[in-house]
Amino acid sequence: GGFQYYRARARQEKTWAALPTPALQVPVPTLVRWGENDPVLPVRWADRLPEYFPHLTFRTVPACGHFMMREQPDLVHREVLGFFRDLGQG
């Protein structure tokens, strides 16, 4: 059901651009890695993330789809550990 929801939303011509500017932002450091080939959540939808997450660390992951933890577990492990290490919490 979840995949069908995202696919239906993707078929609609509505985009993130149609959403209003967020009234609240997430004020904590936020790590987002997005699969470049994600068929469920297209990477183009990431364009407004900085509006919601002002302390965002964002990067696309080449040759990766929606299930990054299964497709590239070593990369995910490295990235998450490095993120917390850089915050002084790892």
N, C-alpha and C positions, 0 to 999 in steps of 0.2 A: 504494500500500500504506500509506503513512504516514497519509493522510487516513482510510482505513478503520479504522486502529488508533484514532485519536482519536474517530471517530464511535462505534466499538464501546464505548470507555471511557465516552463521554458517555451512552450508553444504559444502562449499568450504573448502579445507584443509589448506587454508591460515590462519595464526594466527597473533596476534600482533607481534610475534617474527620476522615475515617477514618484518615488517616496519622498516625503517631506524631510527636511533637515532634522536630525534627531534632537529632541528636547534635552535628553540626558546622554552623557557619554560614559564609557567605561574608563575610569581614571587610572587603572593599574597597567603596568607593562603587559603587553599581549603579544604572543607569538602566533603567527598564522603561516602555515606552509600549505600551498594549494597545488594540487596536481594539475599540470599543464594540459593533460588529456582527460580531465574529469568529464564524463558524459552526463553526469547528474547535476553538478553545480559548475557551469562553465566559468572559467577563470575570468572572463569579462565582467562577471558579477562582483568581482573584488574591488572594482574601481572606487567605491564609496566607503570602503572599510575605514579609512583614516578619519572620516567624519564621526564614526561611532567609537573608534579606538584611537585616541590622540597619541598614545605611546605604543604604536604598532610597529612590530618587526615582521615584515611581510616579504615573502619570496615565493615564486612559483618553483615547482619541482619538475624538471624535464622528465619525459618518458614515464610519467606516473598518472594514474587515473584517480578514482574516487577513494579507493581503499589503500591509502598510503602506508598504513601500518602493516599491511600484508604484502604490498608490492615492494616496499623499500624499508623494511624494519630497521636496518642498520642506520640508514640516514635519519629516520625519525628519532631513534635512540640518541644519536649524536647531537641532533638539533635541539631536542628538548633538554638534554643534560647541559649542553653549552649555554642555552638560554638562561637556565637557573644558575649556572656557574657564574655567568656574567652579571647576574643580579646579586651575586654574593650569597646565594642560598643553596648552592649545590655542593 
